[in-house]
Amino acid sequence: MKFGTKLLHNGNEIDPITGAASIPLYQASTFHQTDIDHPGEFDYARSGNPTRKALEQTIAELEGGVAGFACASGMAAISTAFLLFSAGDHLVVSNDLYGGTFRVLTQVLPRLGIEATFVDTTDLTKVEEAIQANTKALYIETPSNPTLKVTDLRGVARIARDHSVITMVDNTFMTPCFQRPLDLGADLVIHSATKFISGHSDVVSGLLVTQDREIATRLSGLQNALGSILGVQDSWLTMRGLKTLKARMDASTASAAKIAEGLKRISGVERVFYTGLAEHPGHALQASQASGHGAVLSFDLGSSERVRRVLSQVHLPIVAVSLGSVESILSYPAKMSHAAMPVEERVARGVTDGLLRLSVGLEDADDLLDDLERSIEGRRLYSVGEWRASIV
Ligand SMILES: Cc1ncc(COP(=O)(O)O)c(C=O)c1O
C-alpha cells in the first residue's frame, strides 16, 4: 500500500472490541483483572493503554519499525531516548539542533555523565572524526532548523554501523510522509508529533520508533519506568491528525515551493532557505533521501527593524513558536527558538537578526505571498486588528 492509504488502513483504524471507526478514548488508568495469575494485556495505563497502543502501532507501521512509543511531548520522547545511555557514554550531535534538545544535551545529560560533541553533520568527515571510543550514538536533525541544512542520512548510518554505534534521527520536519530514516539505515526515529503529525496546534506529543528489537525492549522499559507516556486524549488527537498527514503535507509543500520562489522576487528579502530551491546546497541530497521538501522555509530580511515591521503587519500567519499546523506560523528564531544561544554562535549558524521562519499551512499560497509581500514592502493600509475587525 502507498503511504496515503496506510495512513487510513494500518490495522488500527477500527476498534477491535466495538468496530467503532475511530479508536475510542479508553479513559482508564487501571484495568480489572479477572484472573490474577494470568493478567490481561492491559493492567495499568502507564504500562499500556489501548488508545495509546493504537497510536504506537500506527506510527511504527508508518515509519517501518518494529515498535513505537508515544510520549508526553517531543522533549519527553527525546529525553527517554537519551536515557538509553549511561555515565561515561558520548554522543555525536548535529550542531544545528532544536534548542530544547540542545538544552538537555548541555544542561541535563552532563550531570548524568553523558557528554556530547556538536559537529556540522552535513560534513561526514567531521562526523567520523568526532567519534570516540566511548561514542554510543550519532544524533541527527535533517533538514535542520531554521536554515534547513541537509545531512546525508545513508552516509551517517553507514559511519554509525562501521563504528558499532546507533543512529538517531529527529524526523519532525519531514515526517514519514516524506522521509523514512529507518529505511535509510537509522536505528531510532524521533518526532515532536506536536508539529506536522498532529497538525492542528492543539496537542503536545512525542513519538519514538525503532526497528531494533533490543532498543524497543529497552525503550518500553524506560517509558514505563520514567512514566513519560502520552495521555489518552492526546493519543487520540495525535491519531486523528495523522489521518490527514499526507493531504496536509502535499498541499503545504506545494504552497511552500511557490512562496519560496515568490519571496526571491520581493525586494527586501536578502536570502531564502528552502531545500526545494534548485540553488539550495542540500537540494539534490534532500531529493535523494526524501520524497518531498516539506512546508518549512526561512528568509532573511537583513535587519531586526524589517523583521519587526513584518511581524507587526502580517495578517495571515500567526506569529508564534512551533510549526507544522493547518494555519501558517511565522517564527522569529533570534527571539524564540535560538534566544538562549550566544549571539556570535547564533549568527555563525546563519540565525541572524533578520531571519524569519515560515511554516506554511493550508491557506491559499497566493494570499500568503501577497500578505508577506505587502508586509515586507510596508504597504499595509490598515493594522491586523482593523483587518480582523473587518472580517467578523
Ligand atoms: C525538531 C524538533 N524536535 C523536537 C522538538 C520538541 O518537541 P515538543 O515541543 O513537542 O516537546 C521540537 C519543538 O519545536 C522541534 O522543532
The ligand as a Gaussian input file, in Angstrom:
#p B3LYP/6-31G(d) Opt

LIG

0 1
 C       12.764000      19.478000      15.518000
 C       12.128000      19.467000      16.877000
 N       12.377000      18.445000      17.712000
 C       11.830000      18.404000      18.946000
 C       11.020000      19.412000      19.412000
 C       10.434000      19.324000      20.799000
 O        9.104000      18.933000      20.737000
 P        7.977000      19.329000      21.796000
 O        7.829000      20.818000      21.757000
 O        6.792000      18.559000      21.336000
 O        8.464000      18.867000      23.141000
 C       10.731000      20.484000      18.570000
 C        9.846000      21.577000      19.042000
 O        9.740000      22.623000      18.432000
 C       11.304000      20.520000      17.273000
 O       11.067000      21.541000      16.420000

